Amino acid sequence: MTSFFEYTAGTTLLHRAHPLAKLLLAFSVIIAAFLTDKLYVLGALCIIILATSVSCGLFSQLKSLLSALIGLSLVMLIIQCALNRHGDVLALFITNLGLITGARAALRLWCFALPLVCCFALTRLEDLANCVVMYLHVPYTYVFTLMTAIRFVPIFSSEMKHITDVQTARGVEFDTTNPLKKLKLMMPLIVPLLVVSVRKADMIALAAQQRGFYLRQAHSCSKTYPVHLCDALLISVGCCLIIAAILI
């Protein structure tokens, strides 16, 4: 199964853009989402993000994330409706202000998660790490730690699937619809998953140390990342989104 953090090759404008331009655009969308309280602005941002992911060929890769976001958004909506009792009662415990607050929180969740995921899916992690170190002068140790954590997500998912397949072959019913029973079955699998994770982390640390990890500097990368007109266009779009979120 392809993880939504894995790079998806393509020839679109966002694929060919500078890694930092894509990262700044993603953060611009997030900032715009938290600067506005208008539901139609948040909805428009979500539509733009989804349309962009479809045009870049990421929709099939993001299906699992979208299904998880839908469930989490519904939970947040219900919690906000239950906690916020101000305003006019619409039905049962649901008030108009609670519904608006819940919808705002759910849309902001989408505007926070999807841009960063799309940025990682459209950019090679090594290119993004090199640009952050070269242009933003972030210590390579911190960047390597973050990128390694992102790389571990599909590895953990694959290892967890392997462990569950082995347990299923032994007669354990992981396909149960009871969430409490499924959680009880999954809890014992945490120990072997942690053992595998520690082994992989130790192997990566040893390999990095043997390759001179602590000797790497900002100028150690031999690859260059020139800035083009499309990169300036993406940054301008991000700035326009922030300004529009403030003014609208």
Residue pairs with C-beta under 8 A, 6 or more apart in sequence:
1 64
1 157
1 158
1 161
2 61
3 153
3 154
3 157
4 58
4 61
4 62
4 64
4 65
4 117
4 120
4 121
5 117
5 120
5 121
5 150
5 151
5 153
5 154
6 61
6 121
6 154
7 120
7 121
7 122
7 123
7 124
7 125
8 56
8 57
8 58
8 61
8 121
8 122
9 15
10 56
10 57
10 122
12 55
12 56
12 57
13 230
13 234
14 22
14 52
14 56
14 118
14 122
14 234
15 56
15 122
16 230
17 228
17 230
17 231
17 234
18 131
18 225
18 226
18 227
18 228
18 231
19 123
19 124
19 127
19 128
19 130
19 131
19 225
20 131
20 132
20 135
20 136
20 225
20 231
21 227
21 230
21 231
21 232
21 234
21 235
22 119
22 122
22 123
22 234
23 119
23 123
23 128
23 131
23 132
24 234
24 235
24 238
25 115
25 119
25 234
25 235
25 237
25 238
26 115
26 116
26 118
26 119
27 115
27 238
28 237
28 238
28 239
28 241
28 242
29 45
29 48
29 49
29 111
29 115
29 238
29 241
30 111
30 112
30 115
30 116
31 242
31 245
32 41
32 45
32 111
32 241
32 242
32 244
32 245
33 42
33 45
33 107
33 108
33 111
33 112
33 245
34 108
35 242
35 245
35 246
36 42
36 245
36 246
36 248
37 104
38 248
39 100
39 103
39 104
39 107
41 244
41 245
41 248
42 104
42 107
42 108
42 111
43 107
45 107
45 111
45 241
46 107
46 110
46 111
46 114
49 110
49 111
49 114
49 115
49 118
50 59
50 114
52 118
53 59
53 62
53 114
53 118
56 118
56 121
56 122
58 118
58 121
58 122
61 121
62 114
62 117
62 118
62 121
65 113
65 114
65 117
69 109
69 110
69 113
69 114
72 109
73 106
73 109
73 110
74 106
76 102
76 105
76 106
76 109
77 99
77 102
77 103
77 105
77 106
78 102
79 102
80 98
80 99
80 101
80 102
80 105
81 93
81 94
81 95
81 98
81 99
81 102
82 93
82 98
83 98
84 95
84 97
84 98
84 101
84 102
85 93
85 95
85 98
86 95
86 97
86 98
87 95
87 96
87 97
87 98
88 95
88 96
89 95
90 96
90 99
119 128
120 128
120 150
125 147
125 150
125 151
126 147
127 223
127 225
128 147
129 140
129 143
129 144
129 147
130 221
130 223
130 225
131 225
132 138
132 143
133 139
133 140
133 143
133 218
133 221
134 218
134 219
134 221
134 225
137 218
140 216
140 217
140 218
140 220
144 208
144 213
148 204
152 197
152 200
152 201
155 200
156 193
156 197
159 193
159 196
159 197
160 189
160 193
163 189
163 192
163 193
164 174
164 189
167 174
167 185
167 189
168 174
168 175
172 185
173 185
174 182
174 185
174 186
176 182
176 185
